[in-house]
Structure formats: structure tokens, C-alpha cells
């Protein structure tokens, strides 16, 4: 089963040439989760042929414009395209007022149900379960309330080991019990633990998303050993003072977080428009954490089993 992250935007603040502001689409087993929705998001959703009907959840990190200005337009377009299925939106306090104010002043009436959940918590907390994922949110340090997200693939159904059926002469009720996660006791009184009856499950894959944040080692415990980490890298480290003042991170700092959290792979984005050559950001990060890539519009990063 696939677990892919498609980059729909990776610039900070404003669109720049071929770089729209932040937006990503996480696709797990044919279900789409949109993270942030900067200006131009729906253009790239269409350009990269992402199925809008499969977008059931939208996660907003914070209410700076480069992360939300594309959201009202997308929601309206979904309605115009005939959407009927309920859509869930999660974000910090204020996201509900923002959407409702835009719709009130532009006379938008959606043809589908929209449920908006406002986050206001410390530490990491599970906020929802979709058909394919468990989503948790955690606070980050930025100029306004901001949340990062940890998306964990839901465990797949247990599959019976064919060899166990023969070895233990399992009947249909016992097979069903084993697939439900139960251990069994044979008619002869022999106890057989579940792990001897089913095939080993593959590891649940994880994606950690850290948008706008100052360098913050508190994040490490939330994203520890994630398979893939996205961390903002607005500036090169020569502008570390500016980054700290604006509560952003440098490429080196993003890599330091990845190293401390022992993640498998790091991807960086949210670039300042001052950088035409993005390779310098990747090079700086790689000097600290080698398995790093910059993200560009249209890139797909797959998390393999």
C-alpha cells in the first residue's frame, strides 16, 4: 500500500516564480490528507490530478496567510464541483472565524457539510482517526499559535499464517479469533499465543510535519524516529539571528532536529524568496544530516514499508 507526500507548494510568505506557498497532499492507501493550503493550492491540485473527492481531511498549521489564503477558494470550488461528502478541517483557534467570515462576505453557501475542529492544547495529542491514518497534533514555537502534525499509518488487519492452520489444525472459529488478535487454546488444552498464528505485521509508517517554527528541541520527543520529517528551513544559517527574530529555522537547524530525533529522512522547504538557488539550503542541511532533500513543487516522497 502506498504512503506518498506530494509537494504542492514550498515557498514562504509569497508566491515566487514557480514556487507557490506551503501546501502538501499526503496520500495513504488512496485517501488524501491536505496539509496547509497556501495561495495556488487548488491550481496544483488540478495540475497534478489529485482526486479532490479523496480529500477528506485538511490540517492547517497556523493562520499566517501563506498557509491559509488558498483554503476558502478550494472549499468553494469543491462545492461547485458537486462535493457531497463531509470534509473535516483541523487547525488552531481562529480557523473557524476565518472561514466563516470569508464565506459571509462573499456569499458562499457550501453544498456539503464542513466540520471545523479548533486545537488548543499543549503536548502531543491524537486529534482524529481516518480510514487509513491516526493523526496527532503538537504545538510549535512561532509568532502565533501553530501546530505540527504526526500522521501514522493505521495498522492493517491481521492475516492468518497458512502454516499455522495446518500445524495446529485450526477450525474456522479459531481462524477468525486469531485474525481478530486473540490467542487460542486447543481442545487438548494447549495455549497458542496470537503471534504464532498470524503473519508478522509491517511497521506502521509515520510522517512528521513541522511548518513554521523557531529551532526547538522540544519537538524531538513528538517526532522521534519518524520515517519522514518535513521541517521548515527558511534561511541559511548565516541569517540565524533573523531566523530567531522571526521565529523561523535555518537549514542547519532543521538538520539538527532531524539528527536529534533520529528520523530516517528529512525534507526541507518554506524557503525565503531571497534564494533562487535552493541547492545551498540542501547542502547546508546535509552537512549535519546526510539523508536530506529540498522539496520542489510536484515532488513526491514515498515512505516504503
Backbone as numpy.savetxt, mean C-alpha at the origin, in Angstrom:
# Nx Ny Nz CAx CAy CAz Cx Cy Cz
-0.36 -16.17 -7.35 -1.18 -14.98 -7.35 -0.31 -13.72 -7.35
-0.76 -12.69 -8.01 0.05 -11.49 -8.18 -0.10 -10.53 -7.00
0.98 -9.79 -6.76 0.99 -8.71 -5.76 1.87 -7.63 -6.39
1.24 -6.65 -7.06 1.96 -5.67 -7.86 1.66 -4.26 -7.40
2.66 -3.39 -7.50 2.48 -1.97 -7.23 2.78 -1.21 -8.51
1.78 -0.52 -9.02 1.93 0.29 -10.23 2.07 1.76 -9.81
3.10 2.42 -10.29 3.35 3.82 -9.97 2.59 4.70 -10.95
1.67 5.51 -10.43 0.87 6.41 -11.27 1.32 7.87 -11.14
2.14 8.14 -10.16 2.67 9.48 -9.95 3.74 9.43 -8.88
4.79 10.25 -9.03 5.90 10.15 -8.08 6.55 11.49 -7.78
5.96 12.59 -8.23 6.56 13.89 -7.98 6.00 14.50 -6.70
6.72 15.44 -6.14 6.21 16.18 -4.98 5.66 17.52 -5.43
4.73 18.04 -4.66 4.22 19.41 -4.79 3.39 19.67 -6.05
4.03 19.61 -7.22 3.34 19.97 -8.46 3.70 18.99 -9.57
2.86 18.90 -10.61 3.27 18.10 -11.78 4.50 18.71 -12.42
5.34 17.85 -13.00 6.57 18.32 -13.63 6.88 17.44 -14.83
6.77 17.99 -16.01 7.04 17.25 -17.24 6.21 15.97 -17.27
6.89 14.82 -17.21 6.17 13.54 -17.26 5.99 12.95 -15.87
6.02 13.80 -14.84 5.93 13.33 -13.47 4.73 13.96 -12.78
3.64 13.17 -12.64 2.50 13.62 -11.86 2.79 13.46 -10.37
2.05 14.15 -9.51 2.21 13.94 -8.06 1.79 12.53 -7.64
1.95 12.26 -6.36 1.89 10.90 -5.82 0.57 10.19 -6.05
0.67 8.98 -6.57 -0.45 8.06 -6.66 0.10 6.68 -7.00
-0.44 5.66 -6.35 -0.03 4.27 -6.62 -1.26 3.38 -6.63
-1.16 2.30 -7.37 -2.22 1.29 -7.37 -1.60 -0.05 -6.98
-2.08 -0.59 -5.86 -1.63 -1.90 -5.39 -2.66 -2.94 -5.85
-2.21 -3.91 -6.62 -3.11 -4.95 -7.13 -2.73 -6.28 -6.50
-3.68 -6.87 -5.77 -3.47 -8.16 -5.13 -4.57 -9.10 -5.59
-4.19 -10.15 -6.29 -5.18 -11.15 -6.73 -6.37 -10.48 -7.43
-6.09 -9.54 -8.30 -7.13 -8.90 -9.13 -8.02 -7.92 -8.37
-7.58 -7.48 -7.18 -8.27 -6.42 -6.45 -7.33 -5.22 -6.39
-7.85 -4.02 -6.64 -7.02 -2.82 -6.67 -7.24 -1.95 -5.44
-6.15 -1.50 -4.86 -6.16 -0.56 -3.75 -5.38 0.66 -4.19
-6.02 1.82 -4.20 -5.36 3.05 -4.62 -4.78 3.73 -3.38
-3.52 4.17 -3.49 -2.88 4.90 -2.39 -2.54 6.31 -2.86
-3.12 7.28 -2.19 -3.01 8.69 -2.54 -3.54 8.93 -3.95
-3.87 10.18 -4.22 -4.57 10.47 -5.48 -4.26 11.90 -5.90
-3.00 12.11 -6.28 -2.59 13.43 -6.72 -3.18 13.80 -8.08
-2.95 15.03 -8.46 -3.43 15.54 -9.75 -2.95 14.65 -10.89
-3.87 14.31 -11.79 -3.52 13.47 -12.93 -3.72 11.99 -12.70
-4.18 11.62 -11.51 -4.31 10.20 -11.19 -5.21 9.47 -12.18
-6.39 10.04 -12.46 -7.31 9.30 -13.32 -6.83 9.24 -14.78
-5.98 10.17 -15.17 -5.39 10.10 -16.51 -4.54 8.85 -16.63
-3.71 8.60 -15.62 -2.84 7.42 -15.68 -3.59 6.13 -15.36
-4.65 6.20 -14.59 -5.49 5.02 -14.39 -6.02 4.55 -15.74
-6.44 5.51 -16.55 -6.93 5.18 -17.89 -5.78 4.77 -18.80
-4.67 5.51 -18.75 -3.55 5.25 -19.66 -2.98 3.85 -19.46
-2.89 3.42 -18.20 -2.32 2.10 -17.91 -3.38 1.02 -17.78
-4.58 1.36 -18.18 -5.69 0.40 -18.28 -5.95 -0.33 -16.97
-5.94 0.42 -15.90 -6.29 -0.14 -14.59 -7.81 -0.22 -14.51
-8.33 -1.37 -14.14 -9.78 -1.56 -14.07 -10.35 -0.78 -12.90
-11.12 0.27 -13.24 -11.68 1.11 -12.19 -12.67 0.34 -11.33
-13.36 -0.62 -11.92 -14.34 -1.40 -11.16 -13.68 -2.25 -10.09
-12.38 -2.50 -10.23 -11.65 -3.30 -9.25 -11.07 -2.45 -8.13
-11.21 -1.12 -8.22 -10.77 -0.25 -7.13 -11.88 -0.20 -6.10
-11.64 -0.84 -4.96 -12.66 -0.90 -3.91 -12.25 -0.14 -2.66
-10.94 0.20 -2.59 -10.40 0.87 -1.41 -9.42 1.94 -1.83
-9.54 3.13 -1.22 -8.59 4.22 -1.46 -8.02 4.65 -0.12
-6.68 4.72 -0.05 -5.97 5.12 1.16 -5.31 6.48 0.92
-5.63 7.45 1.76 -5.05 8.78 1.63 -4.11 9.01 2.81
-2.88 9.39 2.52 -1.90 9.56 3.59 -2.11 10.86 4.36
-2.36 11.95 3.63 -2.59 13.25 4.29 -3.22 14.21 3.29
-3.57 15.40 3.77 -4.40 16.29 2.97 -3.64 17.39 2.25
-2.35 17.26 2.07 -1.65 18.19 1.19 -2.11 17.93 -0.25
-2.20 19.01 -1.02 -2.84 18.93 -2.33 -2.24 17.92 -3.28
-0.92 17.72 -3.21 -0.29 16.81 -4.16 -0.63 15.34 -3.86
-1.41 15.12 -2.82 -1.84 13.75 -2.50 -3.35 13.57 -2.61
-4.09 14.68 -2.80 -5.56 14.56 -2.83 -6.26 15.33 -3.95
-5.55 16.20 -4.68 -6.25 17.03 -5.66 -6.87 16.22 -6.80
-6.41 15.01 -7.02 -7.02 14.18 -8.06 -8.22 13.39 -7.58
-8.48 13.39 -6.26 -9.51 12.52 -5.70 -10.93 12.91 -6.07
-11.36 14.16 -5.91 -12.74 14.49 -6.26 -13.07 14.19 -7.72
-12.15 14.49 -8.62 -12.39 14.22 -10.03 -12.53 12.74 -10.31
-11.70 11.93 -9.68 -11.79 10.49 -9.87 -13.12 9.95 -9.36
-13.52 10.39 -8.17 -14.78 9.91 -7.60 -15.96 10.27 -8.49
-15.94 11.48 -9.05 -17.01 11.90 -9.95 -17.00 11.07 -11.24
-15.82 10.81 -11.78 -15.71 10.03 -13.01 -16.23 8.61 -12.80
-15.92 8.02 -11.66 -16.41 6.67 -11.38 -17.93 6.64 -11.44
-18.56 7.69 -10.92 -20.02 7.77 -10.97 -20.51 7.92 -12.40
-19.84 8.76 -13.18 -20.25 8.98 -14.57 -20.08 7.73 -15.41
-19.13 6.87 -15.03 -18.90 5.62 -15.75 -19.83 4.51 -15.29
-20.73 4.82 -14.35 -21.77 3.86 -13.97 -21.45 2.98 -12.79
-20.49 3.37 -11.98 -20.16 2.55 -10.82 -21.38 2.41 -9.91
-21.57 1.21 -9.36 -22.65 0.94 -8.42 -22.11 0.41 -7.09
-20.92 -0.21 -7.12 -20.38 -0.85 -5.93 -19.87 0.19 -4.93
-20.05 -0.09 -3.66 -19.58 0.81 -2.61 -18.07 0.98 -2.68
-17.59 2.17 -2.36 -16.16 2.49 -2.35 -15.78 2.95 -0.95
-14.68 2.39 -0.42 -14.20 2.73 0.92 -13.00 3.66 0.81
-13.03 4.76 1.56 -11.90 5.69 1.61 -11.43 5.82 3.05
-10.10 5.74 3.24 -9.50 5.90 4.56 -8.49 7.04 4.49
-8.50 7.89 5.52 -7.56 8.98 5.57 -7.65 9.71 6.89
-6.81 10.72 7.10 -6.83 11.45 8.37 -8.07 12.31 8.51
-8.30 12.78 9.73 -9.44 13.66 10.00 -9.39 14.86 9.05
-10.52 15.15 8.42 -10.61 16.24 7.45 -10.89 15.75 6.05
-10.62 14.48 5.77 -10.84 13.96 4.42 -12.32 13.98 4.06
-13.19 13.74 5.03 -14.63 13.75 4.77 -15.10 15.16 4.42
-14.68 16.15 5.22 -15.07 17.53 4.94 -14.56 17.98 3.58
-13.33 17.59 3.24 -12.74 17.98 1.96 -13.60 17.48 0.79
-13.92 16.21 0.79 -14.70 15.63 -0.30 -16.09 16.22 -0.35
-16.74 16.32 0.80 -18.12 16.82 0.83 -18.20 18.28 0.41
-17.19 19.08 0.78 -17.19 20.49 0.40 -17.06 20.66 -1.11
-16.14 19.91 -1.72 -15.97 19.99 -3.18 -17.26 19.56 -3.88
-17.85 18.47 -3.43 -19.07 17.99 -4.07 -20.23 18.97 -3.89
-20.31 19.59 -2.71 -21.41 20.53 -2.46 -21.32 21.74 -3.39
-20.11 22.22 -3.61 -19.94 23.43 -4.42 -19.89 23.15 -5.91
-19.75 21.87 -6.28 -19.74 21.53 -7.71 -20.96 20.69 -8.10
-21.88 20.55 -7.15 -23.18 19.90 -7.40 -23.01 18.47 -7.91
-22.10 17.74 -7.28 -21.88 16.34 -7.63 -22.78 15.46 -6.78
-23.45 14.51 -7.43 -24.28 13.52 -6.74 -23.85 12.15 -7.24
-23.14 11.43 -6.40 -22.62 10.13 -6.80 -23.73 9.10 -6.94
-23.55 8.19 -7.88 -24.53 7.13 -8.14 -24.15 5.84 -7.42
-23.18 5.92 -6.52 -22.77 4.75 -5.75 -22.54 5.20 -4.31
-22.48 4.26 -3.39 -22.25 4.58 -1.99 -20.76 4.79 -1.72
-20.47 5.87 -1.01 -19.11 6.21 -0.64 -19.02 6.23 0.88
-18.15 5.39 1.44 -17.97 5.34 2.89 -16.58 5.88 3.22
-16.55 6.92 4.05 -15.29 7.60 4.39 -14.96 7.33 5.85
-13.77 6.81 6.08 -13.31 6.48 7.43 -12.16 7.42 7.79
-12.30 8.17 8.87 -11.25 9.09 9.30 -10.41 8.45 10.40
-9.10 8.54 10.23 -8.15 7.92 11.16 -7.68 8.94 12.18
-7.61 8.51 13.41 -7.11 9.39 14.47 -6.58 8.51 15.60
-5.40 7.94 15.38 -4.84 7.02 16.38 -3.32 7.11 16.39
-2.75 6.63 17.47 -1.29 6.53 17.58 -0.91 5.06 17.42
0.36 4.82 17.16 0.79 3.44 16.96 0.22 2.86 15.68
0.45 1.58 15.50 -0.06 0.91 14.30 -1.36 0.21 14.65
-2.34 0.29 13.74 -3.65 -0.30 14.01 -4.24 -0.84 12.72
-4.83 -2.02 12.79 -5.53 -2.58 11.63 -6.78 -1.75 11.37
-6.95 -1.29 10.13 -8.11 -0.46 9.83 -9.15 -1.16 8.98
-8.75 -2.18 8.23 -9.75 -2.89 7.44 -9.17 -4.19 6.87
-10.08 -5.05 6.46 -9.74 -6.24 5.71 -10.53 -6.21 4.41
-9.84 -6.37 3.31 -10.50 -6.50 2.02 -10.54 -7.98 1.67
-10.98 -8.29 0.48 -11.02 -9.68 0.06 -9.63 -10.30 0.01
-8.63 -9.47 -0.25 -7.29 -10.01 -0.47 -6.23 -9.50 0.50
-6.55 -8.49 1.31 -5.51 -7.84 2.10 -5.99 -7.44 3.48
-5.02 -7.34 4.38 -5.23 -6.73 5.70 -4.46 -5.42 5.69
-5.14 -4.31 5.97 -4.52 -3.00 5.88 -4.42 -2.38 7.26
-3.21 -1.96 7.61 -2.97 -1.26 8.88 -2.44 0.13 8.60
-2.70 1.06 9.51 -2.24 2.44 9.36 -1.40 2.82 10.57
-0.42 3.68 10.34 0.44 4.16 11.43 0.78 5.62 11.18
0.93 6.42 12.25 1.20 7.85 12.09 2.63 8.11 11.67
2.80 9.17 10.89 4.13 9.63 10.50 4.29 11.09 10.90
5.53 11.55 10.94 5.83 12.90 11.38 5.96 13.84 10.18
4.92 14.65 9.97 4.92 15.61 8.88 4.27 16.90 9.40
4.08 17.86 8.53 3.57 19.16 8.99 2.10 19.11 9.37
1.37 18.15 8.84 -0.04 17.95 9.18 -0.24 16.47 9.47
-1.37 16.08 10.08 -1.58 14.65 10.37 -1.40 13.79 9.12
-0.58 12.76 9.24 -0.19 11.93 8.10 -0.10 10.48 8.55
-0.57 9.59 7.68 -0.52 8.16 7.99 0.21 7.39 6.90
0.99 6.41 7.33 1.55 5.42 6.43 0.68 4.18 6.47
0.91 3.28 5.53 0.06 2.09 5.45 0.92 0.84 5.27
0.48 -0.23 5.91 1.09 -1.55 5.75 0.02 -2.47 5.18
0.27 -2.99 3.99 -0.69 -3.85 3.30 -0.13 -5.28 3.33
-0.86 -6.15 3.98 -0.45 -7.54 4.14 -1.41 -8.46 3.39
-0.86 -9.30 2.57 -1.67 -10.28 1.83 -2.38 -11.20 2.81
-3.68 -11.42 2.59 -4.42 -12.33 3.45 -3.97 -13.77 3.19
-3.95 -14.56 4.25 -3.55 -15.96 4.13 -4.51 -16.70 3.22
-3.96 -17.54 2.37 -4.79 -18.32 1.46 -5.36 -19.54 2.18
-6.38 -20.12 1.61 -7.00 -21.31 2.19 -5.98 -22.45 2.27
-6.11 -23.25 3.31 -5.22 -24.40 3.46 -5.56 -25.46 2.42
-4.53 -26.10 1.90 -4.71 -27.20 0.95 -4.22 -28.50 1.58
-5.04 -29.53 1.45 -4.68 -30.83 2.02 -3.50 -31.43 1.29
-2.64 -32.07 2.03 -1.50 -32.77 1.43 -1.99 -34.13 0.93
-1.94 -34.39 -0.37 -2.43 -35.67 -0.90 -1.78 -36.88 -0.25
-0.51 -36.75 0.13 0.19 -37.86 0.77 -0.41 -38.17 2.14
-0.91 -37.13 2.82 -1.50 -37.33 4.14 -2.81 -38.11 4.05
-3.56 -37.89 2.97 -4.82 -38.62 2.80 -4.57 -40.11 2.78
-3.55 -40.48 2.02 -3.23 -41.91 1.92 -2.59 -42.44 3.19
-1.65 -41.67 3.76 -0.91 -42.14 4.92 -1.81 -42.38 6.12
-2.79 -41.45 6.32 -3.63 -41.54 7.52 -5.05 -42.04 7.21
-5.28 -42.43 5.94 -6.60 -42.93 5.52 -7.70 -41.94 5.91
-7.52 -40.71 5.52 -8.47 -39.67 5.90 -9.79 -39.81 5.15
-10.89 -39.60 5.88 -12.19 -39.58 5.23 -12.58 -38.13 4.92
-13.71 -37.94 4.27 -14.14 -36.59 3.84 -14.27 -35.63 5.01
-14.96 -35.99 6.11 -15.05 -35.05 7.24 -13.69 -34.66 7.80
-12.75 -35.61 7.85 -11.42 -35.30 8.36 -10.66 -34.36 7.42
-10.82 -34.56 6.13 -10.19 -33.68 5.14 -10.72 -32.25 5.29
-12.04 -32.13 5.43 -12.64 -30.80 5.59 -12.14 -30.14 6.88
-12.01 -30.94 7.95 -11.53 -30.40 9.22 -10.10 -29.91 9.09
-9.27 -30.68 8.40 -7.87 -30.29 8.20 -7.77 -29.01 7.39
-8.57 -28.87 6.34 -8.55 -27.67 5.50 -9.05 -26.45 6.25
-9.86 -26.71 7.32 -10.35 -25.61 8.15 -9.34 -25.21 9.21
-8.21 -25.94 9.26 -7.16 -25.60 10.20 -7.12 -26.45 11.45
-7.96 -27.47 11.51 -8.03 -28.32 12.70 -7.05 -29.49 12.65
-6.60 -29.91 13.81 -5.90 -31.18 13.94 -6.96 -32.27 14.09
-6.58 -33.52 13.89 -7.57 -34.60 13.99 -7.02 -35.72 14.87
-7.95 -36.53 15.34 -7.60 -37.74 16.07 -8.24 -38.92 15.35
-7.43 -39.90 14.99 -7.94 -41.04 14.22 -8.81 -41.93 15.10
-9.49 -42.85 14.45 -10.34 -43.79 15.19 -9.53 -44.61 16.18
-8.25 -44.78 15.88 -7.38 -45.53 16.77 -6.78 -44.69 17.88
-7.20 -43.42 17.97 -6.74 -42.55 19.05 -5.43 -41.85 18.80
-4.97 -41.84 17.56 -3.71 -41.17 17.23 -3.98 -39.70 16.89
-3.30 -38.81 17.60 -3.46 -37.38 17.35 -2.53 -36.94 16.23
-3.06 -36.24 15.23 -2.27 -35.77 14.09 -2.39 -34.25 14.01
-1.32 -33.50 14.25 -1.39 -32.04 14.18 -1.67 -31.56 12.75
-2.28 -30.42 12.66 -2.70 -29.91 11.36 -1.55 -29.76 10.38
-0.39 -29.35 10.87 0.73 -29.10 9.94 1.20 -30.37 9.23
0.84 -31.54 9.75 1.19 -32.78 9.07 0.14 -33.20 8.05
-0.96 -32.45 8.01 -2.07 -32.81 7.12 -2.18 -31.90 5.91
-1.63 -30.71 6.00 -1.81 -29.72 4.93 -0.45 -29.33 4.35
-0.51 -28.76 3.14 0.69 -28.25 2.50 1.14 -26.97 3.18
2.42 -26.75 3.24 2.95 -25.55 3.86 2.46 -24.31 3.12
2.00 -23.31 3.89 1.53 -22.08 3.27 2.71 -21.18 2.89
2.51 -20.44 1.82 3.51 -19.47 1.43 3.44 -18.27 2.38
4.56 -17.61 2.55 4.64 -16.44 3.42 3.69 -15.35 2.93
3.01 -14.70 3.86 2.14 -13.58 3.51 3.03 -12.38 3.15
2.85 -11.88 1.95 3.68 -10.79 1.47 3.19 -9.45 2.02
4.12 -8.49 2.18 3.79 -7.20 2.78 4.38 -6.05 1.97
3.60 -4.97 1.91 4.05 -3.73 1.27 3.84 -2.59 2.25
4.90 -1.84 2.51 4.84 -0.71 3.43 4.96 0.59 2.64
4.07 1.53 2.94 4.01 2.80 2.22 4.23 3.94 3.20
5.33 4.66 3.02 5.65 5.81 3.87 5.77 7.05 2.98
4.73 7.83 2.96 4.76 9.04 2.13 5.49 10.14 2.88
4.96 11.34 2.92 5.69 12.48 3.44 5.99 12.31 4.93
7.28 12.33 5.26 7.69 12.17 6.65 9.12 12.66 6.84
9.37 13.25 7.98 10.74 13.54 8.36 11.42 12.21 8.70
12.74 12.19 8.72 13.48 10.99 9.12 13.04 10.60 10.52
12.52 9.36 10.65 11.87 8.97 11.90 12.08 7.48 12.16
12.97 7.17 13.09 13.26 5.77 13.39 12.09 5.04 14.05
11.09 5.78 14.53 9.91 5.13 15.10 9.17 4.31 14.04
9.38 4.63 12.78 8.71 3.89 11.70 9.20 2.44 11.61
10.40 2.20 12.07 11.03 0.90 11.87 10.18 -0.24 12.43
9.62 -0.05 13.60 8.84 -1.13 14.22 7.55 -1.41 13.44
7.03 -0.42 12.73 5.78 -0.60 11.98 6.01 -1.36 10.68
7.18 -1.20 10.09 7.43 -1.74 8.76 8.49 -2.84 8.76
8.82 -3.34 9.92 9.94 -4.26 10.09 9.82 -5.48 9.17
10.85 -5.71 8.40 10.99 -6.86 7.49 9.87 -6.91 6.44
9.38 -5.77 6.02 8.44 -5.75 4.89 9.15 -6.24 3.63
8.39 -6.86 2.75 8.97 -7.33 1.50 9.35 -6.17 0.59
8.54 -5.13 0.60 8.80 -3.96 -0.23 8.41 -2.72 0.56
9.28 -1.73 0.57 9.04 -0.46 1.25 9.11 0.68 0.24
8.07 1.51 0.22 8.14 2.80 -0.47 8.36 3.86 0.59
9.40 4.67 0.40 9.69 5.75 1.34 10.01 7.00 0.53
9.41 8.11 0.94 9.68 9.36 0.23 11.15 9.72 0.32
11.65 10.36 -0.75 13.04 10.83 -0.80 13.02 12.13 -1.60
12.55 13.19 -0.96 12.33 14.45 -1.67 13.63 15.11 -2.10
14.67 14.98 -1.27 15.91 15.70 -1.53 17.13 14.79 -1.44
18.24 15.26 -2.03 19.54 14.68 -1.74 19.97 15.13 -0.34
20.92 14.41 0.25 21.28 14.66 1.65 22.00 16.00 1.82
22.52 16.57 0.76 23.14 17.89 0.87 22.12 18.95 1.29
20.83 18.64 1.10 19.74 19.54 1.53 19.01 18.98 2.75
19.75 18.29 3.60 19.13 17.66 4.77 18.48 18.69 5.69
19.07 19.84 5.84 18.49 20.86 6.72 17.14 21.33 6.17
17.07 21.53 4.86 15.80 21.91 4.23 14.77 20.80 4.40
15.22 19.55 4.24 14.33 18.41 4.40 13.74 18.38 5.80
14.59 18.55 6.81 14.12 18.53 8.19 13.17 19.69 8.48
13.50 20.86 7.94 12.66 22.04 8.15 11.26 21.82 7.57
11.19 21.19 6.40 9.91 20.96 5.74 9.32 19.59 6.09
9.99 18.90 6.99 9.56 17.59 7.48 9.44 16.59 6.34
10.49 16.54 5.55 10.65 15.55 4.50 11.93 14.75 4.77
12.22 13.80 3.90 13.39 12.95 4.05 14.30 13.08 2.83
15.55 12.74 3.03 16.50 12.66 1.93 16.60 11.21 1.45
17.22 11.03 0.30 17.39 9.67 -0.22 18.23 8.82 0.74
19.26 9.43 1.32 20.09 8.68 2.27 19.27 8.28 3.49
18.43 9.17 3.97 17.63 8.86 5.15 16.61 7.76 4.86
16.02 7.78 3.68 15.10 6.70 3.30 15.82 5.36 3.34
17.04 5.33 2.83 17.82 4.10 2.83 18.20 3.67 4.24
18.46 4.62 5.11 18.78 4.29 6.50 17.58 3.64 7.20
16.39 4.12 6.90 15.18 3.50 7.44 15.04 2.08 6.92
15.24 1.90 5.61 15.14 0.57 5.01 16.13 -0.39 5.64
17.35 0.08 5.87 18.39 -0.76 6.47 18.01 -1.14 7.90
17.55 -0.15 8.68 17.20 -0.42 10.07 16.01 -1.36 10.18
15.08 -1.26 9.23 13.88 -2.09 9.26 14.09 -3.46 8.63
15.25 -3.67 8.04 15.59 -4.96 7.42 14.55 -5.37 6.38
14.13 -4.42 5.56 13.19 -4.74 4.49 13.94 -5.43 3.36
13.20 -6.09 2.49 13.85 -6.80 1.38 14.23 -5.87 0.25
13.38 -4.88 -0.02 13.64 -3.97 -1.14 13.05 -2.60 -0.82
13.73 -1.56 -1.29 13.30 -0.17 -1.09 13.05 0.48 -2.44
11.93 1.19 -2.53 11.69 2.06 -3.68 11.45 3.47 -3.16
11.97 4.47 -3.86 11.88 5.85 -3.39 11.21 6.73 -4.44
10.52 7.76 -3.96 9.84 8.70 -4.85 9.56 10.00 -4.13
8.56 10.76 -4.66 8.18 12.07 -4.12 9.32 13.06 -4.31
9.82 13.14 -5.54 11.00 13.95 -5.84 10.68 15.43 -5.92
11.59 16.23 -5.43 11.51 17.67 -5.68 11.69 17.93 -7.18
10.97 18.92 -7.69 11.07 19.25 -9.12 12.43 19.80 -9.50
13.26 20.10 -8.50 14.60 20.61 -8.81 15.46 19.55 -9.49
15.06 18.26 -9.37 15.88 17.18 -9.91 15.33 16.69 -11.25
16.09 16.95 -12.31 15.77 16.37 -13.62 16.37 14.98 -13.73
17.57 14.82 -13.18 18.26 13.53 -13.19 17.97 12.82 -11.87
17.08 11.84 -11.93 16.69 11.14 -10.71 17.71 10.10 -10.28
18.61 9.76 -11.16 19.58 8.72 -10.85 20.45 9.09 -9.65
20.66 10.39 -9.45 21.50 10.80 -8.33 20.85 10.43 -6.99
19.52 10.45 -6.95 18.80 10.06 -5.74 18.95 8.56 -5.48
18.84 7.78 -6.55 19.01 6.34 -6.40 20.43 6.00 -5.97
21.40 6.67 -6.57 22.80 6.39 -6.23 23.07 6.69 -4.76
22.52 7.80 -4.26 22.74 8.16 -2.86 22.13 7.11 -1.93
20.92 6.65 -2.25 20.26 5.65 -1.42 21.00 4.31 -1.49
21.43 3.93 -2.67 22.11 2.64 -2.84 23.42 2.55 -2.07
24.03 3.68 -1.82 25.27 3.67 -1.05 25.04 3.19 0.38
23.78 3.28 0.84 23.42 2.83 2.19 22.67 1.51 2.15
21.73 1.41 1.19 20.89 0.21 1.07 20.86 -0.17 -0.40
21.62 -1.21 -0.75 21.88 -1.50 -2.17 20.63 -1.83 -2.96
19.70 -2.58 -2.38 18.52 -3.02 -3.14 17.47 -1.92 -3.16
17.81 -0.86 -3.86 16.96 0.34 -3.96 16.72 0.69 -5.42
15.51 1.14 -5.71 15.19 1.67 -7.03 14.39 2.95 -6.90
14.67 3.91 -7.77 13.76 5.04 -7.91 12.50 4.55 -8.61
11.40 5.28 -8.45 10.16 4.93 -9.15 9.88 5.98 -10.21
9.35 5.51 -11.32 8.93 6.39 -12.40 7.51 6.02 -12.79
6.81 6.98 -13.34 5.44 6.75 -13.78 5.36 5.53 -14.69
4.46 4.64 -14.37 4.26 3.45 -15.18 5.01 2.23 -14.69
6.00 2.43 -13.81 6.75 1.29 -13.28 5.83 0.34 -12.52
6.14 -0.95 -12.61 5.46 -1.97 -11.83 6.49 -2.69 -10.98
6.22 -2.80 -9.68 7.08 -3.56 -8.78 6.28 -4.72 -8.25
6.76 -5.93 -8.51 6.05 -7.15 -8.11 6.72 -7.74 -6.88
5.90 -8.17 -5.95 6.40 -8.89 -4.78 6.16 -10.36 -5.03
7.23 -11.10 -5.15 7.13 -12.52 -5.48 6.97 -13.35 -4.22
6.39 -14.53 -4.40 6.27 -15.48 -3.29 7.65 -16.04 -2.95
